[in-house]
Amino acid sequence: RLICTLVIGIVVGAYADLFWSHPRSEPSDFQQPWAAARLLAQGKNPYELIGPGRPFEHRWPLVYPATAAVASMPFAWASPRVADALFIGFGAAVLAWALTRHTLANPQLWVFASFPMMVSAQTVQWSPLLTAAAVTPALGFLFAAKPSIGLAILTAYPSRAAIYGATAFSLLTILIWPFWVPAWLTNLPSLTHMIAPITCWGGPLILLAL
């Protein structure tokens, strides 16, 4: 099981590194929380320093909660490219470990050969970690790093341990930096590249279908 987990993590991390070995016009999804972790560790306000025309140039202002920055701190020491590979490789390994908790013959392992996993590796997303948290309540604290998706997963896979973990982790980050919540909420209205489907024409039909 350990060998399987390590091989999957290394392969996914290596694939992401190969993908990012060529110049890209857009940074990975992990670059914002990675930069926020570095700035937060230096005692700076990442919500003021990340975004268009700011010291850490990015297309959008920081939209991740500080919980994502704190969760990203183990990777903050590395360069952007190395951090991307390590983060997605670690996420894939954790997911592989979760899926093999009963047997190595779990057909769910085919997820690592799927198009969504390839896209997750290319864009360096939190998806593998959050999927692992769905079946491993002890990892539920990670839902606080992406609360919009985390709340949806909690609805599908309710767990007291996950709720307690996410709540405790959120309170811990508030103790570390008491003022991040209002700073985060101030940045959220600046989002222009993502909208709620229900606000689009025909969007309410999605709720009707549900």
C-alpha positions as CSV (number, residue, x, y, z in Angstrom):
1,R,0.0,0.0,0.0
2,L,2.8,2.4,0.9
3,I,4.6,1.6,-2.4
4,C,1.4,2.2,-4.4
5,T,0.8,5.5,-2.7
6,L,4.4,6.7,-3.2
7,V,4.4,5.7,-6.9
8,I,1.2,7.5,-7.6
9,G,2.3,10.6,-5.8
10,I,5.6,10.7,-7.6
11,V,4.1,10.1,-11.0
12,V,1.4,12.8,-10.6
13,G,4.0,15.2,-9.2
14,A,6.4,14.5,-12.0
15,Y,3.6,15.0,-14.6
16,A,2.7,18.4,-13.1
17,D,6.4,19.4,-13.1
18,L,6.7,18.3,-16.8
19,F,3.6,20.3,-17.6
20,W,5.0,23.4,-15.9
21,S,8.5,23.0,-17.4
22,H,7.2,25.1,-20.4
23,P,6.3,28.8,-20.0
24,R,2.6,29.3,-19.2
25,S,0.5,32.4,-19.6
26,E,-1.4,31.7,-16.4
27,P,-0.1,30.6,-13.0
28,S,-1.3,27.4,-11.3
29,D,-4.3,27.4,-9.0
30,F,-1.9,26.8,-6.1
31,Q,0.1,30.0,-6.6
32,Q,-2.2,32.2,-4.7
33,P,-2.3,30.2,-1.5
34,W,1.5,29.5,-1.9
35,A,2.2,33.2,-2.1
36,A,-0.2,33.9,0.8
37,A,1.6,31.4,2.9
38,R,5.0,33.0,2.3
39,L,3.6,36.5,3.0
40,L,1.7,35.4,6.1
41,A,4.9,33.7,7.5
42,Q,6.7,37.1,7.0
43,G,4.0,38.9,9.0
44,K,2.5,40.6,6.0
45,N,-1.1,41.0,4.8
46,P,-1.4,38.8,1.7
47,Y,-4.8,40.4,0.8
48,E,-3.0,43.7,0.2
49,L,0.0,42.3,-1.7
50,I,-1.5,39.8,-4.1
51,G,-3.3,40.8,-7.2
52,P,-3.0,43.0,-10.4
53,G,-0.4,45.7,-10.0
54,R,0.7,44.5,-6.6
55,P,4.1,43.1,-5.3
56,F,2.9,39.6,-6.1
57,E,1.5,40.0,-9.6
58,H,-1.6,38.0,-10.2
59,R,-4.6,38.3,-12.5
60,W,-7.0,38.5,-9.5
61,P,-6.8,39.6,-5.9
62,L,-6.4,36.9,-3.3
63,V,-9.7,35.1,-3.0
64,Y,-8.6,32.2,-0.8
65,P,-9.3,32.3,2.9
66,A,-6.3,32.4,5.3
67,T,-7.0,28.8,6.1
68,A,-5.7,27.9,2.7
69,A,-2.6,29.9,3.3
70,V,-1.9,28.2,6.6
71,A,-2.5,24.7,5.1
72,S,-0.1,25.6,2.3
73,M,2.8,26.6,4.7
74,P,4.5,23.2,4.5
75,F,5.2,24.0,0.8
76,A,6.0,27.7,1.2
77,W,9.8,27.2,1.4
78,A,10.0,25.8,-2.2
79,S,10.0,27.7,-5.5
80,P,6.7,28.0,-7.3
81,R,7.4,25.2,-9.7
82,V,8.7,22.8,-7.0
83,A,5.8,23.7,-4.7
84,D,3.3,23.0,-7.4
85,A,4.8,19.5,-8.0
86,L,5.1,18.7,-4.3
87,F,1.6,19.9,-3.5
88,I,-0.3,18.0,-6.3
89,G,2.0,14.9,-5.7
90,F,1.2,15.0,-2.0
91,G,-2.5,15.4,-2.7
92,A,-2.5,12.4,-5.1
93,A,-0.6,10.3,-2.6
94,V,-3.0,11.1,0.2
95,L,-6.0,10.2,-2.1
96,A,-4.3,7.0,-3.1
97,W,-3.8,6.1,0.6
98,A,-7.4,6.8,1.4
99,L,-8.7,4.7,-1.5
100,T,-6.5,1.7,-0.6
101,R,-7.6,1.6,3.1
102,H,-9.5,-1.6,2.5
103,T,-7.8,-3.2,-0.5
104,L,-5.3,-2.5,-3.3
105,A,-7.7,-3.9,-5.8
106,N,-10.1,-0.9,-5.5
107,P,-11.3,0.0,-9.0
108,Q,-11.6,3.6,-7.8
109,L,-7.8,3.9,-8.3
110,W,-8.6,4.3,-12.0
111,V,-9.4,7.9,-11.1
112,F,-5.6,8.5,-11.5
113,A,-5.9,7.6,-15.2
114,S,-8.9,9.9,-15.7
115,F,-9.1,13.2,-17.5
116,P,-10.2,15.1,-14.3
117,M,-7.1,13.9,-12.5
118,M,-4.9,15.1,-15.5
119,V,-6.6,18.5,-15.4
120,S,-6.1,18.6,-11.6
121,A,-2.4,17.9,-12.0
122,Q,-2.0,20.5,-14.8
123,T,-3.7,23.2,-12.9
124,V,-2.5,22.1,-9.4
125,Q,-5.8,22.0,-7.7
126,W,-7.0,21.0,-4.2
127,S,-9.3,18.4,-5.7
128,P,-7.3,15.3,-4.7
129,L,-6.9,16.4,-1.1
130,L,-10.6,17.4,-0.8
131,T,-11.7,14.1,-2.3
132,A,-9.5,12.2,0.2
133,A,-11.1,14.2,3.0
134,A,-14.5,13.1,1.8
135,V,-13.7,9.5,2.7
136,T,-11.3,10.2,5.6
137,P,-13.0,12.4,8.2
138,A,-9.6,13.1,9.9
139,L,-8.7,15.2,6.9
140,G,-11.9,17.1,7.1
141,F,-10.1,20.2,8.5
142,L,-9.0,20.8,4.9
143,F,-12.6,21.7,3.9
144,A,-11.9,25.0,5.6
145,A,-9.2,25.8,3.0
146,K,-11.9,25.9,0.3
147,P,-15.2,26.4,2.1
148,S,-17.4,26.6,-1.0
149,I,-16.4,23.2,-2.1
150,G,-15.9,21.9,1.4
151,L,-19.5,22.7,2.4
152,A,-20.7,20.9,-0.7
153,I,-18.7,17.8,0.1
154,L,-19.8,17.9,3.8
155,T,-23.4,17.9,2.5
156,A,-22.7,14.7,0.5
157,Y,-20.5,13.1,3.1
158,P,-21.6,14.4,6.5
159,S,-19.1,13.8,9.3
160,R,-18.9,15.2,12.8
161,A,-15.1,14.7,12.8
162,A,-14.8,16.8,9.6
163,I,-17.1,19.5,11.0
164,Y,-15.2,19.7,14.2
165,G,-11.8,19.6,12.4
166,A,-12.7,22.4,9.9
167,T,-14.1,24.5,12.7
168,A,-11.1,24.1,14.9
169,F,-8.7,24.8,12.0
170,S,-10.6,28.0,11.2
171,L,-10.5,29.2,14.8
172,L,-6.8,28.4,14.9
173,T,-6.1,30.6,11.8
174,I,-8.2,33.4,13.4
175,L,-5.9,33.1,16.5
176,I,-2.9,33.4,14.3
177,W,-4.3,36.4,12.4
178,P,-7.5,37.8,13.9
179,F,-8.2,40.2,11.0
180,W,-8.1,37.9,8.0
181,V,-11.9,37.3,7.8
182,P,-12.9,40.9,7.0
183,A,-9.9,41.3,4.6
184,W,-11.0,38.1,2.8
185,L,-14.6,39.2,2.6
186,T,-13.5,42.6,1.2
187,N,-11.7,40.9,-1.7
188,L,-14.5,38.5,-2.7
189,P,-16.6,41.1,-4.6
190,S,-13.6,41.6,-6.9
191,L,-14.3,38.1,-8.4
192,T,-15.3,38.5,-12.1
193,H,-14.1,35.1,-13.6
194,M,-16.4,32.9,-11.5
195,I,-20.2,33.3,-11.1
196,A,-22.9,31.2,-9.5
197,P,-24.7,29.2,-12.2
198,I,-28.1,30.1,-10.6
199,T,-27.5,33.8,-11.6
200,C,-27.3,32.9,-15.3
201,W,-30.2,32.6,-17.7
202,G,-31.9,29.3,-17.0
203,G,-29.8,28.8,-13.9
204,P,-32.8,28.2,-11.6
205,L,-33.6,25.1,-13.7
206,I,-30.5,23.6,-12.1
207,L,-32.1,23.8,-8.7
208,L,-35.3,22.4,-10.2
209,A,-33.4,19.4,-11.6
210,L,-31.8,18.8,-8.2
